[in-house]
């Protein structure tokens, strides 16, 4: 466990092992996130557009899956109605 001390100016030193692990170099921007009584530092990419490129390309389309499920459900309902009519 590492401990950092807050200076009079509110600065802290991120331990070297974490700077190395997360690529925190001088000038790296981080988002300070406050949740559940904890503070987290989240490194921000230099180019957020490039960092997100391709994020949604892999995997099936959720809207296509919902459309397919809706078609199947509609067909089941039609089959039930047809069964009631002929039975």
N, C-alpha and C positions, 0 to 999 in steps of 0.2 A: 504494500500500500504506500502510495506517495502522498506527501503533505506539502501544500503550497501555502505561503503566507501572503495575505493581501497587504500591499504597501499603503502608505498614506494617500497616494494618488489613485488607489483602487486597482493597481496592477498586480498580476500574479505571474509567476514563472511556471510555464508548463514543463514538467520534467522531460529531459532529453529523450528517454525511451519512448514517450508518447509523441513528442515532436517528430521523431524518426518514424515511428509506426504509422502515423497519420499524415505524414508529409507536411507538417506545419513548419514552413520556412518563414523568414522575415517577410512581412507584407501579406501573408496568407490571411484571408478574411474568414472569420468564424461567426456563426450565428449563436447567440446566447439564448438558450431555451429554458424557461422556468416552468416546471410541471411537478405537481405532487410534492412540493417542498424540496425539490432537487434542481440544481442548475447543471445544464449540459452545454458543452461547446461542440458545435457541429461545423466541421470544415466546409466551406463553400467552394465549389469549383470555380476556376478562373473564368471559364466560359460555360455558363449553365445550359445554354442551348446545345452545345456539343456534348455535354455530359449526359443529357437526356435523349440524345439522338438514338433511335432504335429501341427505346424503352418499351414501346407498345407494338412493335412489329412481330415479336415472337408470341406464339400461343394462339389459340382460337379466338375468333371475334365473339365477344359476349352478346352483341346484338344479333349476330347470326344464330348463335345457340338459342337465344330466347325466341327468335322467329321460328326455328325448327321445332322447338318444344310446343309452341303455340299451334303450329300446323298439326302436330301429332295429337294434341289435346282436342283440337277442333274435329279431327277425323274420328276420334273415339266417341265424341258427343254425337256426331252424325250417325255412327254405327249403332249407338244406343237407341236413338230416335227411330232409325230404320227397323231395328229389332222389335221395338214396341209396336210399330205400325203393322209389321207382318206377323206378329205373334199373337 
